[in-house]
Amino acid sequence: MTHLRYLHDSYEREFDATVTEITGDGALVLDATSFYATSGGQPHDTGTLTNGDRVWQVVGVTKRGPDVLHVIDAVCEMPSLGETLHGTLDWERRYRLMRTHSALHVLCGVVFREFGALVTGGNMATDKARMDFELDDLNPERVAHIERVANDEIAQERAITWRSLPRDEAFAIPDLIRTKINLLPTGITEIRIVDIAGLDLQADGGTHVRNTQEIGGIRVIGTRSKGRNNKRLEIELVENHTTTKVAEQQAAEMRTV
């Protein structure tokens, strides 16, 4: 079972772990990882693994039950079973996905509060994201309202925290599941909760920033009707002086590591 380090610290950029399995097609299973595996609409991380002598590019990360498979671009000799490797994330990619994922939670919280609409689907990339809602209408006035309120909430500098709760305790929280269909497997005994203070509280296993100010802002770049009662909002991140300052701080921290 791979220990998922990112569930506790989304900001961890480097880690050490041991190779516990090499699959038949050359993917590595580690005893722990900070690489996010594609799931829940969030793409996988990329980066490198090294033993000090050789460096392997991590080009894909997927889940296989409780294990995480690290797909490497093996242009040189493979690591050995039991070997300790040092992992380094492509931080620019990870951090942008963190900001985007948190932006989608802000969007979800606003639409749920304003219209009581549940999420019917969602996906994200490093340049844009989309979320589908159980809504019958997304006229221009409503879209402008959602965008304005979402950016107002982001500007409130709301803290974002995460924690895990026993399943029964988690499901006692009203409106914890914001999706039309509950996608949580019945075998999960602990539920991870992501909380945007005063706005949104829901079950989620992705990576997030610690404060909405890190998001910067959002811009609605498109809408689409997916059915009579199913509408899509497409967004992109908006950079501002806060995100520029945070990016400079992140770069400074990386130089001192």
Backbone as CSV, one residue per row, in Angstrom:
resi,resn,N_x,N_y,N_z,CA_x,CA_y,CA_z,C_x,C_y,C_z
1,MET,0.849,-1.189,0.000,0.000,0.000,0.000,0.882,1.237,0.000
2,THR,0.687,2.108,-0.976,1.483,3.327,-1.078,0.939,4.393,-0.137
3,HIS,1.810,4.936,0.711,1.424,6.035,1.595,1.346,7.313,0.768
4,LEU,0.178,7.958,0.771,-0.051,9.143,-0.061,0.306,10.394,0.732
5,ARG,1.512,10.860,0.545,2.021,11.976,1.331,1.293,13.282,1.020
6,TYR,0.808,13.426,-0.212,0.163,14.680,-0.610,-1.172,14.899,0.105
7,LEU,-1.758,13.844,0.662,-3.011,14.014,1.383,-2.824,14.854,2.638
8,HIS,-1.620,14.848,3.174,-1.335,15.597,4.396,-0.631,16.919,4.103
9,ASP,0.193,16.951,3.057,0.942,18.163,2.737,1.005,18.334,1.225
10,SER,0.114,19.179,0.701,0.085,19.421,-0.750,1.314,20.178,-1.231
11,TYR,2.036,20.814,-0.306,3.161,21.671,-0.679,4.506,20.941,-0.672
12,GLU,4.508,19.676,-0.309,5.764,18.921,-0.309,6.218,18.694,-1.753
13,ARG,7.445,19.122,-2.034,7.951,19.049,-3.407,8.945,17.920,-3.621
14,GLU,9.583,17.462,-2.519,10.585,16.405,-2.617,10.360,15.392,-1.513
15,PHE,10.746,14.156,-1.779,10.554,13.085,-0.799,11.477,11.918,-1.137
16,ASP,11.660,11.034,-0.183,12.402,9.796,-0.385,11.463,8.614,-0.187
17,ALA,11.627,7.581,-1.006,10.771,6.406,-0.905,11.505,5.190,-1.460
18,THR,10.973,4.018,-1.127,11.589,2.756,-1.516,10.770,2.068,-2.599
19,VAL,11.442,1.489,-3.574,10.775,0.738,-4.637,10.300,-0.596,-4.072
20,THR,8.999,-0.824,-4.081,8.452,-2.073,-3.542,8.027,-3.043,-4.639
21,GLU,7.887,-2.535,-5.867,7.483,-3.406,-6.981,7.839,-2.736,-8.295
22,ILE,8.227,-3.549,-9.267,8.393,-3.089,-10.640,7.446,-3.926,-11.486
23,THR,6.449,-3.286,-12.072,5.425,-4.031,-12.804,5.985,-4.584,-14.110
24,GLY,5.219,-5.457,-14.733,5.655,-6.075,-15.976,5.881,-5.091,-17.094
25,ASP,5.152,-3.969,-17.052,5.347,-2.968,-18.102,6.252,-1.830,-17.656
26,GLY,6.982,-2.026,-16.534,8.036,-1.092,-16.157,7.631,0.068,-15.277
27,ALA,6.442,0.029,-14.701,6.045,1.087,-13.768,6.570,0.751,-12.368
28,LEU,6.819,1.799,-11.573,7.368,1.625,-10.235,6.290,1.844,-9.189
29,VAL,6.234,0.928,-8.221,5.406,1.114,-7.031,6.349,1.475,-5.891
30,LEU,6.049,2.567,-5.185,6.860,3.025,-4.066,6.086,2.847,-2.763
31,ASP,6.815,2.776,-1.649,6.115,2.643,-0.375,5.454,3.944,0.053
32,ALA,5.842,5.068,-0.565,5.242,6.370,-0.290,5.459,7.257,-1.507
33,THR,4.599,8.260,-1.666,4.767,9.167,-2.804,4.108,10.511,-2.541
34,SER,4.671,11.547,-3.149,4.042,12.864,-3.193,3.486,13.149,-4.588
35,PHE,3.677,12.221,-5.530,3.115,12.371,-6.869,1.633,12.050,-6.844
36,TYR,0.809,12.978,-7.293,-0.629,12.751,-7.349,-0.953,11.877,-8.547
37,ALA,-1.759,10.850,-8.316,-2.198,9.967,-9.390,-3.507,10.472,-9.975
38,THR,-3.645,10.423,-11.286,-4.848,10.898,-11.952,-6.100,10.322,-11.301
39,SER,-6.982,11.184,-10.840,-8.256,10.755,-10.245,-9.087,11.981,-9.910
40,GLY,-10.401,11.787,-9.836,-11.297,12.851,-9.438,-11.273,14.067,-10.342
41,GLY,-10.867,13.891,-11.595,-10.802,15.013,-12.520,-9.506,15.794,-12.467
42,GLN,-8.604,15.438,-11.530,-7.313,16.120,-11.428,-6.239,15.292,-12.122
43,PRO,-5.471,15.884,-13.035,-4.413,15.144,-13.725,-3.251,14.793,-12.794
44,HIS,-2.476,13.831,-13.230,-1.320,13.378,-12.454,-0.195,14.415,-12.453
45,ASP,0.661,14.288,-11.451,1.874,15.102,-11.402,2.937,14.523,-12.320
46,THR,3.929,15.325,-12.610,5.128,14.881,-13.308,6.337,15.327,-12.492
47,GLY,7.511,14.839,-12.870,8.729,15.198,-12.149,9.818,14.181,-12.401
48,THR,10.646,13.968,-11.396,11.767,13.037,-11.549,11.919,12.144,-10.330
49,LEU,12.544,10.989,-10.560,13.009,10.091,-9.516,14.490,9.836,-9.765
50,THR,15.284,9.843,-8.708,16.720,9.620,-8.884,17.273,8.782,-7.743
51,ASN,18.316,8.011,-8.056,19.050,7.266,-7.022,20.401,7.919,-6.739
52,GLY,20.612,9.101,-7.287,21.874,9.804,-7.111,22.794,9.665,-8.296
53,ASP,22.672,8.524,-9.003,23.502,8.301,-10.192,22.702,8.479,-11.481
54,ARG,21.455,8.048,-11.445,20.594,8.136,-12.622,19.325,8.897,-12.275
55,VAL,18.750,9.523,-13.301,17.515,10.280,-13.141,16.482,9.724,-14.108
56,TRP,15.284,9.448,-13.587,14.173,8.963,-14.402,13.060,10.002,-14.402
57,GLN,12.532,10.311,-15.568,11.409,11.231,-15.695,10.106,10.489,-15.386
58,VAL,9.305,11.052,-14.507,7.982,10.503,-14.209,6.999,11.144,-15.182
59,VAL,6.444,10.341,-16.087,5.586,10.867,-17.147,4.126,10.489,-16.950
60,GLY,3.832,9.644,-15.985,2.452,9.249,-15.715,2.351,8.673,-14.316
61,VAL,1.220,8.887,-13.667,0.980,8.346,-12.324,-0.469,7.880,-12.272
62,THR,-0.670,6.596,-11.968,-2.013,6.034,-11.918,-2.176,5.212,-10.646
63,LYS,-3.404,4.864,-10.340,-3.695,4.039,-9.169,-4.054,2.623,-9.593
64,ARG,-3.634,1.678,-8.748,-4.013,0.276,-8.916,-4.390,-0.220,-7.524
65,GLY,-5.657,-0.095,-7.212,-6.082,-0.414,-5.855,-5.405,0.528,-4.866
66,PRO,-4.763,-0.011,-3.831,-4.097,0.847,-2.846,-2.702,1.300,-3.272
67,ASP,-2.251,0.844,-4.426,-0.907,1.177,-4.892,-0.938,2.301,-5.915
68,VAL,0.173,3.057,-5.974,0.347,4.097,-6.978,1.447,3.660,-7.934
69,LEU,1.157,3.663,-9.223,2.111,3.261,-10.254,2.739,4.500,-10.873
70,HIS,4.058,4.559,-10.832,4.809,5.675,-11.408,5.381,5.224,-12.751
71,VAL,4.859,5.795,-13.824,5.324,5.449,-15.166,6.533,6.318,-15.472
72,ILE,7.658,5.684,-15.759,8.885,6.437,-15.991,9.336,6.295,-17.436
73,ASP,10.038,7.318,-17.886,10.631,7.305,-19.216,11.995,6.646,-19.088
74,ALA,11.990,5.331,-19.173,13.203,4.553,-18.872,14.150,4.533,-20.067
75,VAL,14.927,5.604,-20.194,15.917,5.663,-21.272,17.254,5.097,-20.785
76,CYS,17.296,4.706,-19.526,18.508,4.086,-18.992,18.082,2.919,-18.101
77,GLU,19.029,2.305,-17.460,18.767,1.129,-16.616,17.706,1.423,-15.563
78,MET,16.818,0.446,-15.346,15.736,0.613,-14.374,16.279,0.628,-12.941
79,PRO,15.554,1.263,-12.007,15.919,1.148,-10.595,15.793,-0.301,-10.140
80,SER,16.330,-0.588,-8.987,16.288,-1.943,-8.442,15.204,-2.049,-7.374
81,LEU,14.659,-3.237,-7.223,13.694,-3.488,-6.173,14.355,-3.257,-4.819
82,GLY,13.698,-2.510,-3.937,14.250,-2.206,-2.627,15.147,-0.991,-2.591
83,GLU,15.371,-0.376,-3.748,16.244,0.797,-3.809,15.504,2.037,-3.315
84,THR,16.235,2.919,-2.643,15.673,4.184,-2.192,15.869,5.239,-3.273
85,LEU,14.769,5.927,-3.623,14.809,6.951,-4.650,14.380,8.290,-4.065
86,HIS,14.876,9.345,-4.676,14.495,10.695,-4.277,13.592,11.265,-5.358
87,GLY,12.383,11.677,-4.958,11.425,12.212,-5.910,11.350,13.724,-5.849
88,THR,11.222,14.352,-6.998,11.066,15.808,-7.094,9.917,16.114,-8.053
89,LEU,8.945,16.879,-7.570,7.802,17.223,-8.397,8.123,18.362,-9.349
90,ASP,7.449,18.369,-10.488,7.396,19.557,-11.342,6.461,20.517,-10.619
91,TRP,7.045,21.409,-9.819,6.258,22.222,-8.904,5.359,23.219,-9.632
92,GLU,5.816,23.775,-10.728,4.994,24.742,-11.453,3.682,24.099,-11.887
93,ARG,3.757,22.855,-12.393,2.554,22.135,-12.813,1.675,21.817,-11.612
94,ARG,2.283,21.248,-10.556,1.505,20.871,-9.374,0.796,22.070,-8.764
95,TYR,1.527,23.182,-8.609,0.956,24.334,-7.934,-0.191,24.932,-8.750
96,ARG,-0.071,24.943,-10.046,-1.161,25.473,-10.878,-2.396,24.578,-10.757
97,LEU,-2.190,23.269,-10.696,-3.318,22.356,-10.524,-3.950,22.515,-9.141
98,MET,-3.144,22.791,-8.122,-3.675,23.072,-6.794,-4.573,24.301,-6.830
99,ARG,-4.096,25.362,-7.458,-4.877,26.595,-7.566,-6.175,26.345,-8.335
100,THR,-6.063,25.590,-9.421,-7.240,25.313,-10.241,-8.262,24.480,-9.477
101,HIS,-7.783,23.468,-8.764,-8.709,22.614,-8.010,-9.431,23.424,-6.931
102,SER,-8.692,24.277,-6.232,-9.324,25.121,-5.215,-10.310,26.096,-5.849
103,ALA,-9.985,26.603,-7.039,-10.905,27.500,-7.753,-12.214,26.794,-8.068
104,LEU,-12.139,25.519,-8.453,-13.353,24.767,-8.738,-14.192,24.570,-7.485
105,HIS,-13.540,24.412,-6.330,-14.300,24.286,-5.085,-14.986,25.599,-4.725
106,VAL,-14.314,26.713,-4.997,-14.971,28.012,-4.796,-16.197,28.110,-5.696
107,LEU,-16.023,27.758,-6.952,-17.126,27.789,-7.908,-18.270,26.905,-7.438
108,CYS,-17.935,25.698,-6.988,-18.940,24.766,-6.497,-19.684,25.352,-5.307
109,GLY,-18.932,25.939,-4.362,-19.553,26.521,-3.179,-20.492,27.662,-3.519
110,VAL,-20.094,28.506,-4.456,-20.921,29.646,-4.855,-22.200,29.180,-5.539
111,VAL,-22.079,28.268,-6.497,-23.254,27.802,-7.235,-24.212,27.048,-6.309
112,PHE,-23.668,26.278,-5.374,-24.532,25.555,-4.435,-25.258,26.533,-3.516
113,ARG,-24.548,27.534,-3.025,-25.159,28.506,-2.125,-26.192,29.373,-2.837
114,GLU,-25.874,29.800,-4.062,-26.755,30.716,-4.780,-27.956,30.017,-5.413
115,PHE,-27.752,28.762,-5.888,-28.802,28.105,-6.663,-29.146,26.696,-6.174
116,GLY,-28.405,26.179,-5.183,-28.671,24.833,-4.678,-28.352,23.739,-5.665
117,ALA,-27.487,24.021,-6.642,-27.208,23.073,-7.721,-26.061,22.136,-7.357
118,LEU,-26.251,20.855,-7.617,-25.210,19.855,-7.403,-24.317,19.737,-8.643
119,VAL,-23.132,19.167,-8.447,-22.169,18.970,-9.529,-22.468,17.659,-10.246
120,THR,-22.496,17.705,-11.560,-22.722,16.492,-12.350,-21.464,16.014,-13.067
121,GLY,-20.391,16.798,-12.996,-19.138,16.383,-13.626,-18.115,17.497,-13.553
122,GLY,-16.870,17.149,-13.798,-15.821,18.156,-13.768,-14.500,17.598,-14.235
123,ASN,-13.631,18.491,-14.662,-12.299,18.089,-15.102,-11.424,19.333,-15.121
124,MET,-10.113,19.120,-15.071,-9.207,20.263,-15.075,-7.928,19.926,-15.823
125,ALA,-7.282,20.981,-16.287,-5.956,20.894,-16.892,-5.153,22.064,-16.351
126,THR,-3.940,22.231,-16.838,-3.113,23.324,-16.333,-3.511,24.679,-16.911
127,ASP,-4.297,24.690,-17.985,-4.663,25.954,-18.616,-6.132,26.325,-18.427
128,LYS,-6.982,25.357,-18.137,-8.399,25.643,-17.957,-9.055,24.482,-17.218
129,ALA,-10.324,24.686,-16.847,-11.074,23.657,-16.140,-12.545,23.830,-16.467
130,ARG,-13.311,22.784,-16.166,-14.750,22.897,-16.388,-15.474,22.159,-15.274
131,MET,-16.696,22.629,-14.995,-17.555,21.986,-14.013,-18.987,22.027,-14.531
132,ASP,-19.669,20.878,-14.419,-21.051,20.758,-14.863,-21.977,20.774,-13.652
133,PHE,-23.096,21.463,-13.777,-24.034,21.619,-12.663,-25.444,21.223,-13.080
134,GLU,-26.196,20.828,-12.088,-27.607,20.511,-12.294,-28.399,21.825,-12.326
135,LEU,-28.261,22.522,-13.439,-28.910,23.817,-13.645,-29.711,23.779,-14.937
136,ASP,-30.823,24.515,-14.954,-31.628,24.562,-16.171,-31.285,25.749,-17.062
137,ASP,-30.463,26.683,-16.511,-30.193,27.890,-17.296,-28.849,28.489,-16.891
138,LEU,-28.095,28.927,-17.882,-26.874,29.704,-17.656,-26.895,30.893,-18.603
139,ASN,-27.854,31.790,-18.383,-27.919,32.978,-19.216,-26.768,33.917,-18.879
140,PRO,-26.452,34.879,-19.744,-25.294,35.756,-19.517,-25.314,36.470,-18.171
141,GLU,-26.489,36.897,-17.724,-26.581,37.588,-16.433,-26.207,36.656,-15.288
142,ARG,-26.688,35.415,-15.351,-26.370,34.447,-14.295,-24.887,34.110,-14.314
143,VAL,-24.319,33.951,-15.494,-22.889,33.645,-15.603,-22.057,34.784,-15.021
144,ALA,-22.414,36.016,-15.358,-21.682,37.174,-14.837,-21.799,37.251,-13.325
145,HIS,-22.959,36.906,-12.801,-23.167,36.907,-11.348,-22.281,35.866,-10.678
146,ILE,-22.254,34.675,-11.239,-21.432,33.596,-10.657,-19.962,33.989,-10.669
147,GLU,-19.483,34.525,-11.776,-18.079,34.925,-11.871,-17.757,36.018,-10.859
148,ARG,-18.625,37.002,-10.746,-18.380,38.108,-9.820,-18.368,37.631,-8.366
149,VAL,-19.337,36.826,-7.992,-19.416,36.348,-6.611,-18.232,35.426,-6.289
150,ALA,-17.850,34.570,-7.240,-16.711,33.686,-7.026,-15.433,34.488,-6.782
151,ASN,-15.229,35.525,-7.562,-14.031,36.352,-7.375,-14.096,37.151,-6.077
152,ASP,-15.291,37.549,-5.674,-15.433,38.201,-4.372,-15.043,37.251,-3.244
153,GLU,-15.453,35.991,-3.360,-15.118,35.002,-2.340,-13.615,34.730,-2.311
154,ILE,-13.006,34.655,-3.474,-11.556,34.447,-3.541,-10.826,35.595,-2.859
155,ALA,-11.292,36.815,-3.082,-10.665,38.009,-2.507,-10.822,38.091,-0.994
156,GLN,-11.730,37.302,-0.430,-11.939,37.292,1.020,-10.783,36.604,1.768
157,GLU,-9.856,36.012,1.025,-8.699,35.326,1.611,-9.151,34.274,2.625
158,ARG,-10.044,33.421,2.178,-10.569,32.359,3.036,-9.550,31.229,3.183
159,ALA,-9.370,30.768,4.405,-8.457,29.660,4.674,-9.020,28.369,4.081
160,ILE,-8.127,27.532,3.566,-8.504,26.222,3.036,-7.753,25.165,3.845
161,THR,-8.495,24.262,4.464,-7.889,23.209,5.288,-8.445,21.860,4.852
162,TRP,-7.755,20.808,5.279,-8.222,19.461,4.968,-7.930,18.546,6.150
163,ARG,-8.788,17.556,6.336,-8.652,16.596,7.416,-9.418,15.332,7.045
164,SER,-9.140,14.244,7.746,-9.842,12.984,7.503,-10.721,12.653,8.699
165,LEU,-11.909,12.137,8.422,-12.870,11.774,9.459,-13.346,10.343,9.225
166,PRO,-13.728,9.632,10.302,-14.374,8.323,10.112,-15.607,8.473,9.231
167,ARG,-15.878,7.466,8.431,-16.950,7.554,7.430,-18.280,7.994,8.046
168,ASP,-18.690,7.365,9.138,-19.984,7.698,9.747,-20.019,9.152,10.210
169,GLU,-18.916,9.626,10.791,-18.858,11.006,11.261,-18.889,11.972,10.080
170,ALA,-18.186,11.623,9.014,-18.156,12.501,7.843,-19.537,12.621,7.208
171,PHE,-20.229,11.502,7.079,-21.519,11.527,6.398,-22.631,12.116,7.262
172,ALA,-22.308,12.416,8.510,-23.268,13.136,9.352,-23.265,14.631,9.045
173,ILE,-22.270,15.090,8.271,-22.193,16.500,7.880,-23.176,16.755,6.747
174,PRO,-24.088,17.718,6.898,-25.065,17.996,5.835,-24.384,18.446,4.537
175,ASP,-24.885,17.952,3.427,-24.440,18.383,2.091,-22.949,18.144,1.861
176,LEU,-22.387,17.118,2.504,-20.959,16.831,2.323,-20.652,16.436,0.879
177,ILE,-21.539,15.660,0.277,-21.350,15.224,-1.103,-22.022,16.232,-2.018
178,ARG,-21.213,16.935,-2.799,-21.744,17.975,-3.668,-21.947,17.487,-5.103
179,THR,-21.721,16.207,-5.341,-21.939,15.649,-6.669,-23.314,14.991,-6.731
180,LYS,-23.903,14.981,-7.913,-25.220,14.384,-8.104,-25.213,12.909,-7.717
181,ILE,-24.121,12.231,-8.027,-23.971,10.817,-7.689,-22.821,10.682,-6.704
182,ASN,-23.028,9.951,-5.615,-21.975,9.716,-4.631,-20.952,8.746,-5.222
183,LEU,-19.748,9.252,-5.484,-18.718,8.452,-6.140,-17.761,7.793,-5.154
184,LEU,-17.996,7.954,-3.852,-17.099,7.386,-2.854,-17.361,5.896,-2.702
185,PRO,-16.342,5.043,-2.908,-16.533,3.602,-2.739,-16.963,3.267,-1.314
186,THR,-17.801,2.251,-1.179,-18.324,1.878,0.136,-17.226,1.338,1.054
187,GLY,-16.125,0.871,0.489,-15.069,0.290,1.301,-14.177,1.310,1.998
188,ILE,-14.310,2.598,1.668,-13.482,3.632,2.293,-14.001,3.905,3.701
189,THR,-13.140,3.718,4.685,-13.553,3.883,6.080,-13.292,5.284,6.609
190,GLU,-12.370,6.020,5.971,-12.097,7.396,6.357,-12.297,8.304,5.147
191,ILE,-12.939,9.437,5.391,-13.256,10.379,4.326,-12.442,11.650,4.529
192,ARG,-11.749,12.070,3.487,-10.986,13.315,3.556,-11.903,14.483,3.221
193,ILE,-11.867,15.500,4.070,-12.728,16.660,3.942,-11.881,17.876,3.595
194,VAL,-12.293,18.630,2.576,-11.643,19.894,2.225,-12.612,21.020,2.576
195,ASP,-12.130,21.978,3.365,-12.974,23.027,3.931,-12.461,24.398,3.511
196,ILE,-13.265,25.120,2.736,-12.996,26.532,2.470,-13.831,27.304,3.480
197,ALA,-13.172,27.904,4.446,-13.844,28.487,5.608,-14.987,29.411,5.205
198,GLY,-16.181,29.094,5.705,-17.339,29.939,5.476,-17.967,29.828,4.112
199,LEU,-17.465,28.915,3.257,-17.999,28.832,1.890,-18.321,27.420,1.450
200,ASP,-17.387,26.497,1.588,-17.552,25.178,0.986,-16.914,24.107,1.856
201,LEU,-17.625,23.015,2.053,-17.138,21.874,2.821,-17.587,20.622,2.101
202,GLN,-16.616,19.830,1.601,-17.000,18.633,0.866,-15.893,17.589,0.878
203,ALA,-16.300,16.358,0.578,-15.352,15.256,0.489,-14.523,15.413,-0.776
204,ASP,-13.186,15.227,-0.631,-12.318,15.421,-1.785,-10.940,14.841,-1.484
205,GLY,-10.310,14.241,-2.497,-8.998,13.641,-2.314,-7.882,14.323,-3.071
206,GLY,-8.134,15.546,-3.568,-7.145,16.231,-4.387,-6.235,17.147,-3.599
207,THR,-5.402,17.886,-4.324,-4.449,18.809,-3.703,-4.964,20.236,-3.847
208,HIS,-4.733,21.044,-2.796,-5.293,22.388,-2.748,-4.289,23.370,-2.156
209,VAL,-4.531,24.663,-2.436,-3.755,25.724,-1.803,-4.317,25.965,-0.401
210,ARG,-3.574,26.733,0.414,-3.973,26.954,1.802,-4.903,28.148,1.976
211,ASN,-4.991,29.002,0.973,-5.805,30.197,1.100,-6.322,30.603,-0.278
212,THR,-7.552,31.083,-0.326,-8.128,31.439,-1.626,-7.345,32.537,-2.339
213,GLN,-6.600,33.367,-1.593,-5.839,34.433,-2.253,-4.808,33.870,-3.225
214,GLU,-4.355,32.634,-2.989,-3.380,32.019,-3.879,-3.978,31.669,-5.238
215,ILE,-5.298,31.566,-5.298,-5.956,31.268,-6.574,-5.756,32.413,-7.549
216,GLY,-5.842,33.629,-7.033,-5.756,34.826,-7.875,-7.140,35.281,-8.261
217,GLY,-7.725,34.634,-9.233,-9.076,34.930,-9.673,-9.470,33.947,-10.755
218,ILE,-10.743,34.011,-11.162,-11.200,33.145,-12.246,-11.906,33.976,-13.307
219,ARG,-11.913,33.451,-14.507,-12.647,34.057,-15.613,-13.446,32.953,-16.296
220,VAL,-14.730,33.166,-16.482,-15.539,32.212,-17.236,-15.247,32.404,-18.716
221,ILE,-14.775,31.356,-19.371,-14.375,31.462,-20.775,-15.339,30.734,-21.707
222,GLY,-16.346,30.069,-21.120,-17.309,29.385,-21.976,-18.400,28.711,-21.177
223,THR,-19.510,28.479,-21.824,-20.617,27.719,-21.241,-21.106,26.733,-22.288
224,ARG,-21.792,25.705,-21.808,-22.324,24.715,-22.736,-23.522,24.029,-22.087
225,SER,-24.516,23.745,-22.881,-25.647,22.970,-22.395,-25.375,21.490,-22.638
226,LYS,-25.422,20.705,-21.552,-25.219,19.265,-21.650,-26.538,18.504,-21.539
227,GLY,-27.638,19.263,-21.556,-28.964,18.671,-21.430,-29.916,19.681,-20.819
228,ARG,-31.172,19.292,-20.683,-32.199,20.221,-20.205,-31.879,20.753,-18.817
229,ASN,-31.299,19.911,-17.972,-31.007,20.317,-16.599,-29.545,20.032,-16.257
230,ASN,-28.671,20.322,-17.205,-27.250,20.034,-17.016,-26.437,21.047,-17.822
231,LYS,-25.781,21.967,-17.114,-25.066,23.057,-17.784,-23.606,23.107,-17.341
232,ARG,-22.744,23.478,-18.271,-21.293,23.483,-18.041,-20.752,24.906,-17.995
233,LEU,-19.846,25.127,-17.018,-19.071,26.361,-16.937,-17.605,26.021,-17.174
234,GLU,-16.966,26.741,-18.080,-15.542,26.565,-18.345,-14.808,27.803,-17.827
235,ILE,-13.739,27.591,-17.070,-13.036,28.712,-16.453,-11.535,28.621,-16.714
236,GLU,-10.863,29.733,-16.485,-9.407,29.776,-16.448,-8.994,30.643,-15.269
237,LEU,-7.766,30.471,-14.808,-7.250,31.278,-13.715,-6.884,32.668,-14.200
238,VAL,-7.012,33.636,-13.309,-6.597,35.008,-13.584,-5.463,35.347,-12.632
239,GLU,-4.355,35.805,-13.179,-3.215,36.188,-12.352,-3.391,37.625,-11.870
240,ASN,-2.874,37.911,-10.674,-2.884,39.276,-10.156,-1.630,39.508,-9.329
241,HIS,-1.554,40.628,-8.635,-0.344,40.946,-7.886,-0.086,39.937,-6.778
242,THR,-1.172,39.351,-6.225,-0.997,38.367,-5.153,-0.350,37.100,-5.683
243,THR,-0.836,36.591,-6.823,-0.259,35.365,-7.365,1.169,35.590,-7.815
244,THR,1.463,36.785,-8.333,2.844,37.100,-8.712,3.758,37.074,-7.492
245,LYS,3.305,37.665,-6.389,4.089,37.686,-5.164,4.296,36.286,-4.619
246,VAL,3.233,35.482,-4.618,3.337,34.106,-4.124,4.291,33.302,-4.991
247,ALA,4.213,33.487,-6.317,5.108,32.774,-7.225,6.562,33.131,-6.955
248,GLU,6.824,34.400,-6.678,8.184,34.829,-6.354,8.654,34.190,-5.045
249,GLN,7.767,34.104,-4.062,8.111,33.461,-2.796,8.389,31.980,-2.993
250,GLN,7.556,31.334,-3.820,7.756,29.913,-4.096,9.117,29.688,-4.763
251,ALA,9.459,30.536,-5.727,10.744,30.397,-6.416,11.912,30.603,-5.448
252,ALA,11.784,31.573,-4.546,12.830,31.815,-3.559,13.007,30.623,-2.641
253,GLU,11.886,30.023,-2.232,11.953,28.843,-1.362,12.643,27.694,-2.064
254,MET,12.357,27.513,-3.338,12.973,26.419,-4.099,14.474,26.618,-4.233
255,ARG,14.910,27.871,-4.360,16.349,28.134,-4.493,17.106,27.849,-3.207
256,THR,16.398,27.933,-2.063,17.059,27.704,-0.776,17.028,26.254,-0.334
257,VAL,16.244,25.423,-1.042,16.160,23.999,-0.685,17.472,23.298,-0.997
